[in-house]
Amino acid sequence: MNNKLPLVQALLNYHDENNILFSMPGNKAGEGFNRDETGKKFAENLGFLDITEVESLDNLHHPEGVIKEAQKLLAKLYKVKKAYFLVNGSSCGNLASIFSAFNEGDEVLVERNCHRSVYNGIILRKLRVTFIEPRVQAEGGLFLPPDKDAIYSAIDKSNNPKGIILTYPNYFGITYDIEDIIKDLKSKGLKIIIDEAHGAHFGITDKLPKNVAHLADYTVVSAHKTLPALTGGSYLLVNDESQETDFYVSTFMTTSPSYLIMASLDYARYYLETYGKSDYEELIKIAEMWKDKINDLNKVKILSKKDLPKFYDIDLSRYVITLSKGYSGHKFLDYLRKNHIQAEMSFHSGLVLILSPFKIEESLQRLYEVIEKLKMEEIKDNSKVISFNLFIPKKALEPFEVFAYQEKKCGLDNAVGKIARDAIVPYPPGIPIICPGEIFNEEIIKAVKAYLKAGCTVLGVDKENINIV
């Protein structure tokens, strides 16, 4: 390795491995730009197209020319009133949406397993929170979006909510019937923010879940996750009439925006509009065929809609692979990696693959061959599986209020009755057991210790010590 260029060399080494990518970004290491001659020319000249705001190229913070035109085309595609290019990810969009939609002190409903940027936005905007309970289907960390009952139960527990922040789909590509819920909540006067990070391609064909951007006030879409866009490229889709959105988007976005990312966002929209329907329908046809073949090997199982509870659906351009009890999703990920197949992520009992229309037939054929030769004892795991039970604790302080108090260390054995300074999050499933401002009880302590004993990663705990206020 070149010690003077550790990151550059590591990236070049990874490239030379020629891995099959079932992970982000959606451009699949540039392959997605090869769909036509314009995309090819863009990809071949990336290093020579890195430029700043000069004449004829417009200004992202005050678009009046080509950027404005590109964003209008984006708004038209997603059927929204206004659309923004984001060059520093959907986190920027979540923050801008939260600040545009709500005022300091407002109460909002939020999914317990929302993205970290949503938690950050809640704290920065000083919002009061009522959490929506997640739903866990089974052992091993496979969780579902909240159902209708959980959403309306949170509304009943709240005092005067001004809005709701929902995730659609979740990381597993799982969706649910949300259109009527959005319409009803809007009729009640609630502002609707949808974190649709993994659903940029939704709605382009009826074989995919519906896109709900036209219904929500704010929809944040990570184009780079599933479309041919460069990492960090996202869209903010807006129907709200807030006069502050321009300001907050500009506030949370770098003043040196990458024209490479912006141009890739323009191409991703063009790709979806021009080729999306036919490409995704072909992808789904091929993916379903190989799903059946892989499932027939009787080694792993790729989930389908029929495996989920009523009212839930799954993105067919994503494989959620589950394993029988006693086998490790993390070891399976390592096995695939040794065979030059890169999965998106693993959880205790399986892993997630993000498919794309690019070279899909040969990619899935290789996946089949690697699974076919898998010796199951290689991924056996005798460690104890912890069933996730959510005990939403009593709240003493709002998340933003904990910053007014001096941080103190405390051992888990002495934490009952104390107020959490940090979120404690076991992986899997990545859902907080306790959030800042909530009070530790005996059930929470017992659950944290069980995760630690099982060898799980538990954020917010250091050698059975935690931070309290």
C-alpha positions as CSV (number, residue, x, y, z in Angstrom):
1,M,0.0,0.0,0.0
2,N,1.1,3.5,-0.7
3,N,1.5,4.9,2.8
4,K,1.6,8.5,1.5
5,L,-1.9,8.0,-0.1
6,P,-3.7,5.6,2.2
7,L,-7.3,6.5,1.2
8,V,-6.5,6.9,-2.5
9,Q,-4.7,3.6,-2.6
10,A,-7.5,1.8,-0.6
11,L,-10.1,3.1,-3.1
12,L,-8.0,2.0,-6.1
13,N,-7.4,-1.4,-4.5
14,Y,-11.2,-1.9,-4.0
15,H,-11.8,-0.9,-7.6
16,D,-9.3,-3.4,-8.8
17,E,-11.2,-6.2,-7.0
18,N,-14.0,-5.9,-9.5
19,N,-16.7,-6.6,-7.0
20,I,-20.4,-7.0,-8.0
21,L,-22.1,-4.2,-6.2
22,F,-25.4,-4.8,-4.5
23,S,-24.8,-1.7,-2.4
24,M,-25.1,2.0,-2.8
25,P,-24.6,4.2,-4.7
26,G,-27.3,3.6,-7.4
27,N,-24.9,4.5,-10.2
28,K,-23.0,1.2,-9.3
29,A,-19.5,2.7,-9.4
30,G,-20.3,4.5,-12.6
31,E,-22.0,1.7,-14.5
32,G,-25.3,3.5,-14.5
33,F,-24.0,6.4,-16.5
34,N,-23.3,4.0,-19.4
35,R,-27.0,4.0,-20.3
36,D,-26.5,6.4,-23.2
37,E,-23.8,8.5,-24.9
38,T,-24.5,11.6,-22.8
39,G,-24.1,9.6,-19.6
40,K,-20.9,8.0,-20.9
41,K,-19.3,11.3,-21.8
42,F,-20.2,12.7,-18.4
43,A,-18.6,9.7,-16.5
44,E,-15.5,9.7,-18.7
45,N,-14.9,13.4,-18.0
46,L,-15.7,13.7,-14.3
47,G,-12.3,15.0,-13.4
48,F,-12.4,17.6,-16.1
49,L,-16.0,18.8,-15.3
50,D,-15.2,19.8,-11.7
51,I,-15.9,23.6,-11.8
52,T,-17.3,26.3,-9.7
53,E,-20.0,29.0,-10.3
54,V,-18.9,30.7,-13.5
55,E,-20.8,32.4,-16.3
56,S,-23.5,30.3,-17.9
57,L,-23.5,27.6,-15.1
58,D,-25.9,29.4,-12.7
59,N,-25.7,29.4,-8.9
60,L,-27.4,26.8,-6.7
61,H,-28.0,29.2,-3.9
62,H,-29.8,31.6,-6.2
63,P,-30.7,29.7,-9.4
64,E,-31.9,31.8,-12.3
65,G,-30.7,29.8,-15.3
66,V,-29.8,26.1,-16.1
67,I,-30.1,25.0,-12.4
68,K,-33.5,26.5,-12.1
69,E,-34.6,24.9,-15.4
70,A,-33.3,21.5,-14.2
71,Q,-35.1,21.8,-10.9
72,K,-38.3,22.6,-12.7
73,L,-38.0,19.5,-14.7
74,L,-37.5,17.6,-11.5
75,A,-40.6,19.1,-9.9
76,K,-42.6,18.1,-12.9
77,L,-41.5,14.5,-12.8
78,Y,-42.4,14.0,-9.2
79,K,-45.6,16.2,-9.5
80,V,-44.7,18.7,-6.8
81,K,-44.7,22.5,-6.6
82,K,-41.0,23.0,-6.1
83,A,-37.9,20.8,-6.1
84,Y,-34.3,21.4,-5.0
85,F,-31.0,19.7,-5.7
86,L,-29.1,18.8,-2.6
87,V,-25.4,18.2,-2.8
88,N,-24.7,17.1,0.8
89,G,-27.2,14.4,1.2
90,S,-30.7,13.8,2.4
91,S,-29.6,14.9,5.9
92,C,-29.5,18.5,4.5
93,G,-33.1,18.0,3.2
94,N,-34.4,16.6,6.5
95,L,-32.9,19.6,8.4
96,A,-34.3,22.1,5.9
97,S,-37.7,20.5,6.0
98,I,-37.9,20.4,9.8
99,F,-36.9,24.1,10.1
100,S,-39.3,25.2,7.3
101,A,-42.3,23.2,8.6
102,F,-42.0,23.9,12.4
103,N,-41.3,26.6,14.9
104,E,-39.4,26.3,18.1
105,G,-41.5,24.5,20.8
106,D,-43.8,22.8,18.3
107,E,-44.8,19.2,19.1
108,V,-44.2,16.6,16.3
109,L,-44.8,12.9,15.9
110,V,-41.7,11.0,14.9
111,E,-41.0,7.3,14.2
112,R,-38.7,5.8,16.9
113,N,-36.4,4.4,14.3
114,C,-36.1,7.5,12.2
115,H,-32.8,8.6,10.6
116,R,-30.1,10.2,12.7
117,S,-30.5,13.5,10.9
118,V,-34.2,13.7,11.9
119,Y,-33.1,13.4,15.6
120,N,-30.6,16.1,15.0
121,G,-33.2,18.3,13.4
122,I,-35.6,17.8,16.3
123,I,-32.9,18.9,18.8
124,L,-31.6,21.9,16.7
125,R,-35.2,23.2,16.1
126,K,-36.0,22.6,19.8
127,L,-39.1,20.5,19.1
128,R,-41.3,18.6,21.5
129,V,-41.6,14.9,20.5
130,T,-44.1,12.1,20.7
131,F,-42.6,8.9,19.4
132,I,-44.4,6.4,17.2
133,E,-43.7,2.9,18.2
134,P,-41.9,0.7,15.6
135,R,-43.1,-2.8,14.7
136,V,-40.7,-5.7,14.8
137,Q,-41.6,-8.7,12.8
138,A,-39.3,-11.3,14.2
139,E,-36.0,-12.0,15.9
140,G,-32.8,-10.9,14.4
141,G,-33.6,-7.2,13.8
142,L,-36.0,-7.1,10.8
143,F,-38.3,-4.2,11.6
144,L,-41.3,-2.8,9.9
145,P,-42.7,0.7,9.4
146,P,-45.3,1.7,12.0
147,D,-48.8,0.6,11.1
148,K,-51.9,2.8,11.1
149,D,-52.8,1.9,14.7
150,A,-49.3,2.9,15.9
151,I,-49.5,6.3,14.2
152,Y,-53.0,7.1,15.5
153,S,-52.1,5.8,19.0
154,A,-49.2,8.4,19.0
155,I,-51.6,11.1,18.0
156,D,-53.9,10.1,20.9
157,K,-51.0,10.4,23.3
158,S,-49.9,13.8,22.0
159,N,-51.1,17.2,23.2
160,N,-51.1,19.5,20.2
161,P,-49.0,18.1,17.3
162,K,-48.2,20.4,14.5
163,G,-46.8,17.7,12.2
164,I,-45.5,14.2,11.6
165,I,-42.2,12.8,10.2
166,L,-42.5,9.4,8.6
167,T,-40.0,7.1,6.8
168,Y,-41.2,5.5,3.6
169,P,-39.8,3.0,2.8
170,N,-37.5,1.7,5.5
171,Y,-34.0,0.4,5.0
172,F,-35.4,-3.0,4.1
173,G,-37.4,-1.5,1.3
174,I,-40.6,-2.3,3.2
175,T,-43.6,0.1,2.6
176,Y,-47.2,0.3,3.8
177,D,-50.5,1.8,2.8
178,I,-49.8,5.4,3.5
179,E,-51.7,7.6,1.0
180,D,-55.0,7.7,3.0
181,I,-53.1,8.3,6.2
182,I,-51.3,11.3,4.7
183,K,-54.6,12.7,3.4
184,D,-56.3,12.3,6.7
185,L,-53.4,13.8,8.7
186,K,-53.3,16.8,6.4
187,S,-57.0,17.3,6.8
188,K,-56.3,17.5,10.6
189,G,-53.8,20.4,9.9
190,L,-50.6,18.4,10.4
191,K,-47.5,19.2,8.3
192,I,-46.2,16.0,6.6
193,I,-42.5,15.3,6.1
194,I,-41.6,12.0,4.4
195,D,-38.1,10.7,4.6
196,E,-38.2,8.8,1.3
197,A,-34.4,8.3,1.1
198,H,-34.6,4.8,-0.4
199,G,-37.5,5.5,-2.8
200,A,-36.2,7.8,-5.5
201,H,-37.4,5.3,-8.1
202,F,-40.8,4.6,-6.6
203,G,-43.9,5.2,-8.9
204,I,-42.1,5.0,-12.2
205,T,-43.9,1.7,-12.8
206,D,-46.9,0.2,-11.1
207,K,-44.6,-2.8,-10.3
208,L,-42.9,-0.6,-7.7
209,P,-44.5,1.0,-4.6
210,K,-46.2,4.3,-5.1
211,N,-44.4,7.6,-4.7
212,V,-46.1,9.9,-2.2
213,A,-44.2,13.1,-2.9
214,H,-47.2,14.7,-4.5
215,L,-49.2,14.3,-1.2
216,A,-46.6,15.3,1.4
217,D,-45.5,18.9,2.3
218,Y,-41.9,17.8,2.2
219,T,-40.3,14.7,0.7
220,V,-36.6,14.0,1.0
221,V,-35.2,11.6,-1.6
222,S,-31.7,10.2,-1.8
223,A,-31.2,10.0,-5.5
224,H,-27.7,8.6,-5.0
225,K,-29.1,5.5,-3.2
226,T,-31.0,3.9,-6.1
227,L,-30.5,6.1,-9.2
228,P,-27.5,7.0,-11.3
229,A,-26.3,9.9,-9.3
230,L,-23.1,10.6,-7.4
231,T,-22.9,9.9,-3.7
232,G,-24.3,12.8,-1.7
233,G,-26.8,13.8,-4.4
234,S,-30.4,14.1,-3.1
235,Y,-33.7,15.8,-3.9
236,L,-36.0,17.9,-1.7
237,L,-39.6,17.9,-3.1
238,V,-41.9,20.5,-1.7
239,N,-45.6,21.3,-1.8
240,D,-45.7,23.6,1.3
241,E,-46.1,27.3,0.8
242,S,-43.5,28.2,3.4
243,Q,-41.5,31.3,2.5
244,E,-38.5,30.1,4.5
245,T,-37.6,26.9,2.6
246,D,-35.2,28.7,0.2
247,F,-33.4,30.2,3.2
248,Y,-33.1,26.9,5.2
249,V,-32.0,24.9,2.1
250,S,-29.3,27.4,1.5
251,T,-28.4,27.5,5.2
252,F,-27.8,23.8,5.6
253,M,-26.1,23.3,2.2
254,T,-22.4,24.0,1.4
255,T,-21.7,27.3,-0.3
256,S,-19.3,25.4,-2.6
257,P,-21.7,23.0,-4.3
258,S,-20.2,20.3,-6.5
259,Y,-21.3,20.7,-10.1
260,L,-20.4,17.0,-10.6
261,I,-23.1,16.0,-8.1
262,M,-25.6,18.6,-9.5
263,A,-25.1,17.3,-13.0
264,S,-25.5,13.7,-11.9
265,L,-28.8,14.7,-10.2
266,D,-29.9,16.2,-13.5
267,Y,-28.9,13.0,-15.3
268,A,-30.6,10.8,-12.6
269,R,-33.9,12.6,-13.2
270,Y,-33.4,12.3,-17.0
271,Y,-32.6,8.6,-16.7
272,L,-35.7,8.0,-14.6
273,E,-38.0,9.9,-16.9
274,T,-36.5,8.4,-20.1
275,Y,-35.6,4.9,-19.3
276,G,-37.0,4.2,-15.8
277,K,-40.2,2.5,-16.6
278,S,-38.8,0.0,-19.1
279,D,-35.6,-0.6,-17.2
280,Y,-37.2,-1.2,-13.8
281,E,-39.9,-3.5,-15.3
282,E,-37.1,-5.6,-16.9
283,L,-35.1,-5.5,-13.6
284,I,-38.1,-6.8,-11.6
285,K,-38.8,-9.5,-14.1
286,I,-35.2,-10.8,-14.0
287,A,-35.0,-10.3,-10.2
288,E,-38.2,-12.3,-9.6
289,M,-36.9,-15.2,-11.8
290,W,-33.6,-15.4,-9.9
291,K,-35.4,-15.0,-6.6
292,D,-37.3,-18.2,-7.3
293,K,-34.1,-20.0,-8.3
294,I,-32.2,-18.9,-5.2
295,N,-35.1,-19.8,-2.9
296,D,-35.2,-23.3,-4.5
297,L,-31.7,-23.9,-3.3
298,N,-33.2,-24.1,0.2
299,K,-30.2,-22.3,1.8
300,V,-31.5,-18.8,2.2
301,K,-34.9,-17.1,1.6
302,I,-35.5,-13.8,-0.2
303,L,-38.6,-12.1,1.1
304,S,-41.7,-11.4,-0.9
305,K,-44.9,-9.5,-0.1
306,K,-46.6,-12.7,1.0
307,D,-44.0,-13.1,3.8
308,L,-45.1,-9.8,5.4
309,P,-48.1,-8.9,7.5
310,K,-51.2,-7.5,5.8
311,F,-51.0,-3.9,4.4
312,Y,-47.2,-4.2,4.0
313,D,-45.4,-4.4,0.7
314,I,-41.7,-4.6,-0.4
315,D,-39.6,-3.0,-3.1
316,L,-39.0,-5.7,-5.7
317,S,-35.8,-4.0,-6.8
318,R,-34.3,-5.0,-3.5
319,Y,-33.5,-8.4,-2.0
320,V,-34.0,-8.9,1.7
321,I,-32.3,-12.3,2.3
322,T,-33.1,-14.1,5.6
323,L,-31.5,-17.1,7.2
324,S,-32.9,-19.8,9.4
325,K,-32.3,-19.7,13.1
326,G,-28.7,-20.5,14.0
327,Y,-27.1,-18.8,11.0
328,S,-25.5,-15.3,10.9
329,G,-26.3,-12.6,8.5
330,H,-23.0,-10.9,9.3
331,K,-21.0,-14.1,8.4
332,F,-23.1,-14.4,5.3
333,L,-22.1,-10.9,4.3
334,D,-18.4,-11.8,4.9
335,Y,-18.8,-14.9,2.8
336,L,-20.2,-12.9,-0.2
337,R,-17.5,-10.4,0.2
338,K,-14.8,-13.1,-0.1
339,N,-16.5,-14.0,-3.3
340,H,-16.4,-10.4,-4.6
341,I,-20.1,-9.7,-4.0
342,Q,-20.7,-6.5,-2.0
343,A,-24.0,-6.5,0.0
344,E,-25.5,-3.3,1.3
345,M,-25.8,-4.3,4.9
346,S,-26.3,-7.2,7.2
347,F,-28.4,-7.8,10.3
348,H,-28.5,-10.7,12.7
349,S,-30.5,-13.1,10.6
350,G,-29.9,-11.8,7.0
351,L,-28.8,-9.0,4.7
352,V,-30.0,-6.5,2.2
353,L,-29.0,-6.2,-1.5
354,I,-29.9,-3.1,-3.5
355,L,-30.3,-4.2,-7.2
356,S,-30.1,-2.0,-10.2
357,P,-31.0,-2.4,-13.9
358,F,-27.3,-2.3,-14.8
359,K,-25.8,-5.7,-15.7
360,I,-28.5,-7.3,-13.6
361,E,-28.7,-10.7,-15.3
362,E,-25.0,-11.5,-14.9
363,S,-24.9,-10.1,-11.4
364,L,-27.7,-12.3,-10.2
365,Q,-26.4,-15.3,-11.9
366,R,-23.1,-14.9,-10.1
367,L,-25.0,-14.4,-6.8
368,Y,-26.9,-17.7,-7.5
369,E,-23.6,-19.5,-8.1
370,V,-22.0,-18.2,-5.0
371,I,-25.0,-19.2,-2.8
372,E,-25.2,-22.6,-4.5
373,K,-21.7,-23.5,-3.4
374,L,-22.2,-22.1,0.1
375,K,-21.6,-24.6,2.9
376,M,-24.0,-23.6,5.6
377,E,-21.7,-24.5,8.4
378,E,-19.5,-21.6,7.3
379,I,-22.1,-19.1,8.4
380,K,-23.4,-21.0,11.5
381,D,-23.8,-18.8,14.6
382,N,-24.6,-20.2,18.0
383,S,-24.7,-16.8,19.8
384,K,-27.9,-15.9,21.5
385,V,-30.5,-13.9,19.6
386,I,-32.1,-11.1,21.5
387,S,-35.7,-10.4,20.8
388,F,-36.3,-6.7,20.5
389,N,-38.9,-5.5,22.9
390,L,-39.6,-1.8,22.9
391,F,-40.3,-0.2,26.3
392,I,-40.8,3.5,25.5
393,P,-39.8,5.1,28.8
394,K,-41.3,8.0,30.6
395,K,-40.0,11.4,29.3
396,A,-38.6,13.9,31.8
397,L,-37.0,16.3,29.3
398,E,-37.3,17.0,25.7
399,P,-34.2,15.9,23.7
400,F,-33.0,19.5,23.2
401,E,-33.4,20.3,26.9
402,V,-30.7,17.8,28.0
403,F,-28.0,20.2,26.6
404,A,-28.8,22.6,29.4
405,Y,-27.5,20.1,32.0
406,Q,-24.0,19.0,32.9
407,E,-23.1,15.6,31.5
408,K,-22.4,12.9,34.2
409,K,-21.1,9.4,34.1
410,C,-23.2,6.6,35.6
411,G,-22.9,2.8,35.8
412,L,-25.8,0.8,34.5
413,D,-26.5,-0.7,37.9
414,N,-27.1,2.7,39.3
415,A,-29.1,4.2,36.4
416,V,-32.7,3.4,37.4
417,G,-34.5,6.7,37.8
418,K,-31.8,8.7,36.0
419,I,-32.3,10.8,32.9
420,A,-30.5,9.7,29.7
421,R,-28.1,12.2,28.1
422,D,-27.5,10.1,25.0
423,A,-29.6,7.7,22.9
424,I,-28.7,4.0,23.6
425,V,-29.0,2.1,20.3
426,P,-28.3,-1.6,19.9
427,Y,-27.4,-3.0,16.5
428,P,-29.4,-4.8,15.4
429,P,-32.1,-3.5,15.1
430,G,-30.8,0.1,15.2
431,I,-33.8,1.4,17.2
432,P,-33.1,3.4,20.4
433,I,-33.9,1.7,23.6
434,I,-33.9,5.0,25.3
435,C,-33.6,8.6,23.9
436,P,-32.2,11.7,25.4
437,G,-34.4,13.1,28.1
438,E,-36.1,9.7,29.0
439,I,-35.9,8.0,32.3
440,F,-34.1,4.7,32.9
441,N,-36.2,1.9,34.4
442,E,-35.3,-1.7,35.3
443,E,-36.6,-3.1,32.0
444,I,-34.4,-0.8,30.0
445,I,-31.3,-1.7,32.1
446,K,-32.1,-5.4,31.7
447,A,-32.4,-5.1,28.0
448,V,-29.2,-3.1,27.6
449,K,-27.3,-5.7,29.6
450,A,-28.8,-8.5,27.5
451,Y,-27.5,-6.9,24.3
452,L,-24.1,-6.4,25.8
453,K,-23.9,-10.0,27.0
454,A,-24.9,-11.2,23.5
455,G,-22.0,-9.3,22.0
456,C,-24.1,-6.7,20.2
457,T,-22.8,-3.3,19.3
458,V,-24.6,-0.9,21.7
459,L,-24.1,2.8,20.9
460,G,-24.2,5.1,24.0
461,V,-22.7,2.6,26.4
462,D,-19.0,2.4,27.3
463,K,-18.0,-0.6,29.5
464,E,-21.5,-0.5,31.2
465,N,-21.2,3.2,31.8
466,I,-23.6,5.7,30.4
467,N,-24.1,9.5,30.3
468,I,-26.9,11.0,32.3
469,V,-28.0,14.5,33.2
